[in-house]
């Protein structure tokens, strides 16, 4: 059963997360998945464009541009952040069937280079997300610890950009399994401790991590990274605002994303001993 909209803010403030929230039907989620997977097939021989599709689906597919502006999703996030909303990114997290891919305990805002924590991640399930498929796990209340030290691993099976991992002990006995049906989302704070295990099922586990921010936020570096303006007003001009794509996989939209890859790869890998992780890779 979906959580009531009226309870979202209180639950989120206490626990650092809320789930499940119904956004679209399972049939509509299936259509979104089909559109994305069609794009994967179309770009199979173009690694740079395929990488951008998986990092910028909302800038390259009208179906995902519509998703991030879905009124139910915007209403849910607005309970936490208010009426003015941008999407900083909406990258896909895909665990192939029967694979060992995982995500270590981490906090999202550690490496994004943003100047504040006025952010909510809406994790949208494109396929069943459960214990067997490697759903996320949240530690309730851990968002109140602020940011803690992390260490980079760049481990092969880790889906995170730097293979980053919290460098303090996490009591995973306190963790909650975030079980979602296709078409549902979870909402979580950028300081929340979270992780996920491998996918032991015969289907891909697919989700889009839609990062909503307030327009008042900015990159500490001064860069104007690419965002989508989805609700309310932008009175600040801190970001490059991309228009919703008019058609699928258009060259001009890839060019806009390509310019942002240079910014986000520099931001995400700042201070790392190596660059070129799994997200925002630059082809050379």
C-alpha positions as CSV (number, residue, x, y, z in Angstrom):
1,X,0.0,0.0,0.0
2,X,1.3,3.4,-1.0
3,X,2.1,5.9,1.8
4,X,-0.3,8.8,2.3
5,X,1.0,12.1,0.9
6,X,0.1,13.9,4.1
7,X,2.5,11.7,6.1
8,X,5.5,12.0,3.8
9,X,7.2,15.0,5.4
10,X,7.0,13.7,9.0
11,X,8.2,10.2,8.1
12,X,11.0,11.5,6.0
13,X,12.2,13.9,8.7
14,X,12.2,11.1,11.3
15,X,13.7,8.2,9.2
16,X,15.4,9.9,6.2
17,X,13.2,7.9,3.8
18,X,9.7,7.1,2.7
19,X,8.4,4.2,0.7
20,X,6.5,2.9,-1.3
21,X,4.9,5.8,-3.2
22,X,2.7,4.8,-6.2
23,X,3.6,6.9,-9.2
24,X,2.5,5.0,-12.4
25,X,0.9,1.6,-13.0
26,X,3.0,-1.5,-13.5
27,X,1.9,-1.5,-17.2
28,X,3.2,2.1,-17.6
29,X,6.4,1.2,-15.9
30,X,6.8,-1.7,-18.3
31,X,6.4,0.7,-21.2
32,X,9.1,2.9,-19.8
33,X,11.4,-0.1,-19.4
34,X,10.7,-1.1,-23.0
35,X,11.6,2.3,-24.3
36,X,14.8,2.4,-22.4
37,X,15.8,-1.1,-23.4
38,X,15.0,-0.2,-27.1
39,X,17.4,2.7,-26.7
40,X,20.1,0.3,-25.3
41,X,19.7,-1.9,-28.4
42,X,19.9,1.1,-30.7
43,X,23.1,2.4,-29.1
44,X,24.7,-1.0,-28.5
45,X,27.6,-0.2,-30.9
46,X,28.0,3.4,-29.7
47,X,29.5,3.1,-26.2
48,X,29.7,6.9,-25.5
49,X,26.0,7.5,-26.4
50,X,24.9,4.3,-24.5
51,X,26.7,5.6,-21.4
52,X,25.0,8.9,-21.7
53,X,21.6,7.3,-22.1
54,X,22.1,5.4,-18.8
55,X,23.2,8.6,-17.1
56,X,20.7,11.1,-18.7
57,X,17.5,9.3,-19.7
58,X,15.4,12.3,-18.9
59,X,17.4,14.4,-21.4
60,X,17.3,11.8,-24.2
61,X,14.0,10.1,-24.0
62,X,10.6,12.0,-23.9
63,X,9.1,9.1,-21.8
64,X,11.6,9.7,-19.0
65,X,11.3,13.5,-19.3
66,X,7.6,13.0,-18.7
67,X,8.3,10.7,-15.7
68,X,10.4,13.2,-13.8
69,X,7.6,15.7,-14.2
70,X,4.9,13.3,-13.2
71,X,2.4,15.2,-11.0
72,X,2.2,12.4,-8.4
73,X,6.0,12.3,-8.1
74,X,6.4,16.1,-8.1
75,X,3.7,16.4,-5.4
76,X,5.4,13.7,-3.2
77,X,8.8,15.4,-3.5
78,X,7.3,18.9,-2.9
79,X,6.1,17.7,0.5
80,X,9.8,17.7,1.5
81,X,11.6,20.3,-0.7
82,X,8.7,22.7,-1.5
83,X,7.3,23.8,-4.8
84,X,10.4,24.8,-6.7
85,X,12.2,21.7,-8.1
86,X,15.0,20.7,-10.5
87,X,16.4,17.3,-11.4
88,X,20.2,17.2,-11.1
89,X,20.4,13.7,-12.6
90,X,18.3,10.6,-13.2
91,X,20.8,7.9,-13.9
92,X,19.9,4.2,-14.2
93,X,21.1,1.5,-11.8
94,X,20.9,-1.8,-13.5
95,X,21.8,-5.2,-12.1
96,X,21.8,-7.9,-14.7
97,X,20.1,-11.2,-14.0
98,X,22.1,-13.6,-11.8
99,X,25.1,-11.3,-11.3
100,X,27.2,-10.2,-8.3
101,X,26.8,-6.5,-8.8
102,X,26.3,-4.6,-5.6
103,X,26.3,-1.2,-3.9
104,X,28.3,-0.6,-0.8
105,X,27.1,1.5,2.2
106,X,27.4,5.1,1.2
107,X,25.8,8.6,1.4
108,X,24.9,10.1,-1.9
109,X,25.9,13.7,-1.3
110,X,29.6,12.8,-0.5
111,X,30.9,13.4,-4.0
112,X,28.3,15.5,-5.9
113,X,30.0,18.8,-5.2
114,X,26.7,20.6,-4.2
115,X,26.8,23.3,-1.6
116,X,23.8,22.1,0.5
117,X,21.7,19.1,1.3
118,X,18.4,20.3,0.0
119,X,18.1,17.2,-2.2
120,X,15.8,14.1,-2.4
121,X,16.5,11.0,-4.4
122,X,13.4,9.4,-5.8
123,X,14.4,5.8,-6.8
124,X,11.9,4.7,-9.4
125,X,11.5,0.9,-9.9
126,X,11.3,-0.3,-13.5
127,X,11.4,-3.9,-12.5
128,X,10.5,-5.7,-9.2
129,X,12.9,-4.6,-6.5
130,X,13.1,-7.0,-3.6
131,X,15.6,-8.9,-1.5
132,X,16.2,-11.6,-4.2
133,X,16.8,-9.0,-6.9
134,X,19.1,-6.8,-4.7
135,X,16.8,-4.0,-3.5
136,X,18.2,-1.1,-1.6
137,X,18.6,-1.2,2.2
138,X,18.2,1.9,4.4
139,X,19.4,2.6,7.9
140,X,16.6,4.6,9.6
141,X,17.7,7.9,11.1
142,X,21.3,7.8,9.7
143,X,20.7,11.0,7.7
144,X,21.1,12.8,11.0
145,X,24.8,11.9,11.2
146,X,25.6,14.4,8.4
147,X,28.4,13.3,6.1
148,X,30.9,10.7,7.4
149,X,34.3,9.7,5.9
150,X,34.2,7.5,2.8
151,X,37.0,5.5,1.0
152,X,37.2,4.7,-2.7
153,X,37.6,1.1,-3.9
154,X,36.8,1.3,-7.7
155,X,35.8,-2.4,-7.2
156,X,34.7,-4.1,-10.4
157,X,31.3,-5.3,-9.1
158,X,30.4,-2.0,-7.3
159,X,27.9,0.0,-9.3
160,X,28.9,3.3,-7.6
161,X,31.0,5.8,-9.6
162,X,34.1,5.5,-7.4
163,X,33.2,2.3,-5.6
164,X,32.9,4.5,-2.5
165,X,32.2,3.0,0.9
166,X,31.5,4.5,4.3
167,X,34.7,4.3,6.3
168,X,33.0,3.8,9.7
169,X,31.1,0.8,11.0
170,X,27.5,0.4,9.8
171,X,25.2,-1.8,11.8
172,X,23.3,-3.5,9.0
173,X,21.1,-5.3,11.5
174,X,19.2,-2.0,11.7
175,X,18.7,-1.8,7.9
176,X,15.3,-1.9,6.2
177,X,14.7,-3.7,2.9
178,X,13.2,-1.2,0.4
179,X,10.8,-3.5,-1.5
180,X,9.1,-1.8,-4.5
181,X,6.9,-2.9,-7.4
182,X,7.4,-1.5,-10.9
183,X,5.9,2.0,-11.0
184,X,6.6,2.8,-7.3
185,X,9.4,5.0,-5.8
186,X,11.2,5.4,-2.6
187,X,12.3,8.8,-1.4
188,X,15.6,9.2,0.5
189,X,17.9,11.9,2.0
190,X,21.3,12.5,0.5
191,X,23.0,11.8,3.9
192,X,21.1,8.5,4.5
193,X,23.2,5.3,4.8
194,X,22.1,2.9,2.1
195,X,23.4,-0.1,0.1
196,X,22.1,-3.1,-1.9
197,X,23.1,-6.7,-2.6
198,X,23.4,-8.8,-5.8
199,X,20.6,-9.8,-8.1
200,X,19.9,-13.5,-7.8
201,X,16.8,-13.6,-10.0
202,X,16.4,-14.3,-13.7
203,X,15.4,-10.8,-14.6
204,X,17.3,-7.5,-14.6
205,X,16.8,-5.3,-11.6
206,X,16.3,-1.8,-13.0
207,X,15.8,1.6,-11.3
208,X,16.2,5.2,-12.1
209,X,17.7,7.4,-9.3
210,X,16.0,10.8,-9.8
211,X,17.9,13.4,-7.8
212,X,15.6,16.4,-7.1
213,X,17.1,19.6,-5.7
214,X,16.1,23.1,-4.8
215,X,17.1,25.8,-7.4
216,X,18.9,27.6,-4.6
217,X,21.6,25.0,-4.6
218,X,24.7,25.2,-6.7
219,X,27.9,23.4,-7.5
220,X,30.7,24.5,-5.1
221,X,33.1,24.6,-8.1
222,X,31.0,27.3,-9.8
223,X,30.2,25.1,-12.8
224,X,26.7,25.3,-14.2
225,X,25.9,21.6,-14.5
226,X,22.9,20.4,-16.5
227,X,19.5,20.1,-14.8
228,X,15.9,19.8,-15.8
229,X,13.5,22.4,-14.3
230,X,10.4,20.5,-13.4
231,X,8.2,22.6,-11.1
232,X,7.9,26.1,-9.7
233,X,10.4,28.9,-10.3
234,X,14.1,29.3,-10.7
235,X,15.1,32.7,-9.2
236,X,18.9,31.8,-9.1
237,X,20.3,30.7,-12.4
238,X,22.9,28.4,-10.9
239,X,22.5,25.7,-13.5
240,X,22.2,25.0,-17.2
241,X,18.6,24.1,-17.7
242,X,17.9,21.6,-20.5
243,X,14.6,21.6,-22.3
244,X,12.6,18.3,-22.4
245,X,13.6,16.3,-25.5
246,X,11.2,16.6,-28.4
247,X,12.1,13.2,-29.8
248,X,14.1,10.1,-28.9
249,X,17.9,10.1,-28.9
250,X,18.5,13.3,-30.8
251,X,22.0,14.5,-31.7
252,X,21.5,18.0,-30.2
253,X,20.5,16.4,-26.9
254,X,23.5,14.1,-26.9
255,X,25.7,17.2,-27.4
256,X,24.1,18.9,-24.4
257,X,24.7,15.8,-22.3
258,X,28.3,15.5,-23.6
259,X,29.1,19.0,-22.3
260,X,27.7,18.0,-18.9
261,X,29.7,14.8,-18.8
262,X,32.9,16.9,-18.7
263,X,31.5,18.8,-15.6
264,X,30.1,15.9,-13.7
265,X,33.1,13.6,-14.3
266,X,35.4,16.4,-12.9
267,X,33.1,16.9,-9.9
268,X,32.5,13.3,-9.1
269,X,36.2,12.2,-9.3
270,X,37.7,15.2,-7.6
271,X,40.5,14.1,-5.3
272,X,40.3,10.4,-6.5
273,X,43.5,8.5,-7.2
274,X,41.9,7.4,-10.5
275,X,39.1,8.7,-12.7
276,X,36.9,7.1,-15.3
277,X,34.6,5.1,-13.1
278,X,31.2,3.7,-14.1
279,X,29.3,6.9,-14.6
280,X,29.9,10.1,-16.6
281,X,32.8,8.5,-18.5
282,X,34.5,10.7,-21.1
283,X,35.5,8.9,-24.3
284,X,39.1,9.8,-25.4
